[in-house]
Amino acid sequence: MAGTDTVAVAFECRSDLSELSPTHVLGEELCQKAGVKYEEVFTDAASMARMARTIKREDGDVLCRLPFSVAVEAEQFGATLSLNPKTRLPAVRDFPHAKLDEIAELPPFDFARGQMAAALSAAEMLAREGETVLFDMQGVFSILSMIVPSKEVYKALYRKGDRLRELAGTLRGHLAAYAREAAARGVKIIAYTDATIAYELVSPDCYKNLCGAVTLDAVRAIRAAAPGALLHLCSATSVGVERAGLCRSTAIDVPPGTTYGEALLLAWENPAVAVVGHGCHGRTQYPLEEPRIYRIDLNSIGDYENPV
């Protein structure tokens, strides 16, 4: 079992594009190899599936990763998207709200509209072809920070905690429904990514009682909605909740030379593992530096000492 201090040092977030493979920047050369148009990779299911297969082949990976945009959920709430000139990925151009209080409602996701519809359809296509799909979902705070400026989210942590919890509760239900739909389409691994709120950027009490509590509620809801899928927490999230005392990690050995993707497949096949973390789902093609994966055991509701 890893101590929280060790975890904090060993599992820093490694999502910097400079540390990832070239396939994480969807350039024209990669599009030509996939036989797709760049703009359609984010909106057309068939093009998205072809790109996912191409990336898998180019990386020598065992998984197909979807979607390619971090703004899938935010688009559902009115975020205006444009292609970032540097990363060549869809980014929020205009926030639908200037302040948190302006959000009147967060309607349920429409699985037949926008990037979300394309991503779900692409996942279903790949699963039917026998591919193992890792499906990336943005977390509560990341979604909120794309429909209002992130500074508004951080201010609300200390000034409008009740309103933040209210919105988070709504999003939790939407994300659970999204996970249920993804699993029904054949997705085996769901990645919950929420690096917007970092443990180091808020007070320990705020993280434990608000950020971490919201995160655990969302994770529990997703697990209940998609019990057959493995849930992966990005290292920024899993390290934070463990440092806050809201979960514990246990190292599970895998054969030397195993890639992170292969390790995730082993975890999916292991009935004793429901949630994993302390790793980067954007690096599934790389061999693990240490041959182990980390099971995350969440604390029971209201219990900061005894994880279940």
SULLIN-V611692 format. One record per helix or strand of 3 or more residues. SS is the DSSP state (helix for helix, strand for strand). FROM is the first residue (numbers start at 1). TO is the last residue. Records with the same first field share a line. If there is no record, write none. Layout:
SS=FROM-TO, FROM-TO
This chain:
helix=4-10, 17-19, 22-24, 28-34, 38-41, 45-59, 72-76, 100-102, 114-128, 140-144, 150-159, 161-184, 199-201, 204-225, 235-243, 260-269, 281-283
strand=64-66, 80-83, 90-94, 133-138, 189-193, 230-234, 247-253, 275-279, 292-299
